[in-house]
Protein backbone atom coordinates (compact mmCIF):
# COMPACT_ATOMS: atom_id res chain seq x y z
CA UNK A 1 0.00 0.00 0.00
CA UNK A 2 1.34 3.44 -0.93
CA UNK A 3 2.02 5.78 1.94
CA UNK A 4 -0.60 8.30 2.93
CA UNK A 5 -0.55 11.16 5.43
CA UNK A 6 -3.98 11.91 6.90
CA UNK A 7 -4.99 14.78 9.15
CA UNK A 8 -6.89 13.48 12.20
CA UNK A 9 -7.32 16.77 14.07
CA UNK A 10 -5.52 20.06 14.55
CA UNK A 11 -1.76 19.27 14.39
CA UNK A 12 -2.50 15.52 14.66
CA UNK A 13 -1.62 13.25 11.75
CA UNK A 14 -1.47 9.59 10.79
CA UNK A 15 1.09 8.17 8.37
CA UNK A 16 0.12 4.80 6.92
CA UNK A 17 1.47 2.50 4.22
CA UNK A 18 4.90 1.87 2.72
CA UNK A 19 7.03 4.99 2.25
CA UNK A 20 9.35 4.78 -0.75
CA UNK A 21 11.87 7.21 -2.25
CA UNK A 22 9.44 8.30 -4.97
CA UNK A 23 6.92 9.51 -2.37
CA UNK A 24 9.32 11.04 0.16
CA UNK A 25 9.32 14.63 -1.12
CA UNK A 26 5.52 14.74 -1.42
CA UNK A 27 5.11 13.37 2.11
CA UNK A 28 7.57 15.91 3.51
CA UNK A 29 5.56 18.72 1.91
CA UNK A 30 2.21 17.26 3.02
CA UNK A 31 2.77 17.80 6.74
CA UNK A 32 1.42 21.25 7.60
CA UNK A 33 3.73 22.68 10.25
CA UNK A 34 2.44 25.91 11.76
CA UNK A 35 4.14 28.16 14.26
CA UNK A 36 2.69 27.61 17.72
CA UNK A 37 1.34 24.13 16.95
CA UNK A 38 3.28 21.02 17.96
CA UNK A 39 2.55 18.35 15.36
CA UNK A 40 2.03 14.74 16.39
CA UNK A 41 2.30 11.96 13.79
CA UNK A 42 1.06 8.43 14.49
CA UNK A 43 3.35 5.89 12.79
CA UNK A 44 1.51 2.71 13.82
CA UNK A 45 0.68 1.74 10.22
CA UNK A 46 3.78 3.22 8.54
CA UNK A 47 6.78 1.35 7.14
CA UNK A 48 9.60 2.11 4.75
CA UNK A 49 13.09 1.85 6.23
CA UNK A 50 15.49 4.52 4.97
CA UNK A 51 12.83 6.39 2.95
CA UNK A 52 10.64 6.66 6.05
CA UNK A 53 13.60 7.92 8.11
CA UNK A 54 14.29 10.55 5.44
CA UNK A 55 10.72 11.85 5.76
CA UNK A 56 10.85 11.86 9.57
CA UNK A 57 14.19 13.67 9.63
CA UNK A 58 12.88 16.30 7.21
CA UNK A 59 9.81 16.88 9.39
CA UNK A 60 12.01 17.08 12.48
CA UNK A 61 14.31 19.64 10.86
CA UNK A 62 11.38 21.77 9.68
CA UNK A 63 9.82 21.71 13.15
CA UNK A 64 13.13 22.76 14.70
CA UNK A 65 13.38 25.63 12.20
CA UNK A 66 9.88 26.81 13.16
CA UNK A 67 10.44 26.42 16.90
CA UNK A 68 7.81 23.72 17.44
CA UNK A 69 8.08 20.24 18.91
CA UNK A 70 7.38 17.19 16.74
CA UNK A 71 6.13 13.99 18.37
CA UNK A 72 6.29 10.66 16.53
CA UNK A 73 4.03 8.07 18.14
CA UNK A 74 3.85 4.30 17.80
CA UNK A 75 6.99 3.57 15.75
CA UNK A 76 7.27 -0.05 14.62
CA UNK A 77 9.98 -2.32 15.98
CA UNK A 78 11.55 -2.36 12.50
CA UNK A 79 11.66 1.44 12.36
CA UNK A 80 13.21 1.60 15.83
CA UNK A 81 15.89 -0.93 14.80
CA UNK A 82 16.77 1.09 11.69
CA UNK A 83 16.85 4.30 13.75
CA UNK A 84 19.11 2.66 16.33
CA UNK A 85 21.47 1.25 13.68
CA UNK A 86 21.80 4.69 12.10
CA UNK A 87 22.10 6.33 15.55
CA UNK A 88 19.01 8.47 14.94
CA UNK A 89 16.87 7.06 17.76
CA UNK A 90 18.19 9.70 20.16
CA UNK A 91 17.47 12.56 17.76
CA UNK A 92 13.98 11.68 16.56
CA UNK A 93 11.19 12.24 19.13
CA UNK A 94 9.67 8.74 19.26
CA UNK A 95 7.09 7.75 21.86
CA UNK A 96 5.07 4.58 22.32
CA UNK A 97 1.88 6.40 23.33
CA UNK A 98 -1.05 6.63 20.96
CA UNK A 99 -1.66 9.88 19.10
CA UNK A 100 -4.94 10.37 20.97
CA UNK A 101 -3.32 10.41 24.36
JOMO-V511644 format. One record per residue. N is the residue number from 1. RES is the residue in three letters. SS is DSSP state (2 for helix, 1 for strand, 0 for the rest). PSI is psi in degrees with one decimal (999 if undefined). Layout:
{{N:RES:SS:PSI} {N:RES:SS:PSI}}
This chain:
{{1:UNK:0:131.8} {2:UNK:1:150.3} {3:UNK:0:147.2} {4:UNK:1:134.5} {5:UNK:1:121.0} {6:UNK:1:137.3} {7:UNK:1:125.9} {8:UNK:1:-33.5} {9:UNK:1:-177.2} {10:UNK:0:118.4} {11:UNK:0:18.7} {12:UNK:1:125.6} {13:UNK:1:161.7} {14:UNK:1:125.3} {15:UNK:1:125.4} {16:UNK:1:155.8} {17:UNK:1:-176.4} {18:UNK:1:116.2} {19:UNK:0:127.2} {20:UNK:0:171.5} {21:UNK:2:-34.4} {22:UNK:2:-25.4} {23:UNK:2:-14.7} {24:UNK:2:-50.1} {25:UNK:2:-41.0} {26:UNK:2:-38.5} {27:UNK:2:-39.2} {28:UNK:2:-44.8} {29:UNK:2:-24.4} {30:UNK:2:-27.8} {31:UNK:0:117.9} {32:UNK:0:107.7} {33:UNK:0:116.3} {34:UNK:0:142.7} {35:UNK:0:133.4} {36:UNK:0:-8.2} {37:UNK:0:129.4} {38:UNK:0:104.1} {39:UNK:0:144.8} {40:UNK:1:126.8} {41:UNK:1:122.2} {42:UNK:1:124.0} {43:UNK:1:11.3} {44:UNK:1:-38.5} {45:UNK:1:16.4} {46:UNK:1:146.2} {47:UNK:1:169.4} {48:UNK:0:1.2} {49:UNK:2:-127.4} {50:UNK:2:-37.4} {51:UNK:2:-40.4} {52:UNK:2:-43.8} {53:UNK:2:-38.9} {54:UNK:2:-45.0} {55:UNK:2:-47.5} {56:UNK:2:-41.5} {57:UNK:2:-39.0} {58:UNK:2:-42.6} {59:UNK:2:-43.7} {60:UNK:2:-47.1} {61:UNK:2:-43.1} {62:UNK:2:-39.6} {63:UNK:2:-43.7} {64:UNK:2:-43.5} {65:UNK:2:-30.5} {66:UNK:2:-2.7} {67:UNK:0:27.8} {68:UNK:0:161.4} {69:UNK:0:123.2} {70:UNK:0:137.9} {71:UNK:1:130.8} {72:UNK:1:110.3} {73:UNK:1:153.1} {74:UNK:0:48.2} {75:UNK:0:145.8} {76:UNK:0:162.2} {77:UNK:2:-39.9} {78:UNK:2:-44.7} {79:UNK:2:-42.0} {80:UNK:2:-39.4} {81:UNK:2:-44.8} {82:UNK:2:-41.9} {83:UNK:2:-40.3} {84:UNK:2:-42.6} {85:UNK:2:-33.7} {86:UNK:0:5.0} {87:UNK:0:33.5} {88:UNK:0:-6.7} {89:UNK:0:-25.2} {90:UNK:0:-21.0} {91:UNK:0:-47.8} {92:UNK:0:136.7} {93:UNK:0:70.1} {94:UNK:1:144.6} {95:UNK:1:150.2} {96:UNK:0:-2.7} {97:UNK:0:157.5} {98:UNK:0:157.7} {99:UNK:0:-28.2} {100:UNK:0:-17.2} {101:UNK:0:999}}
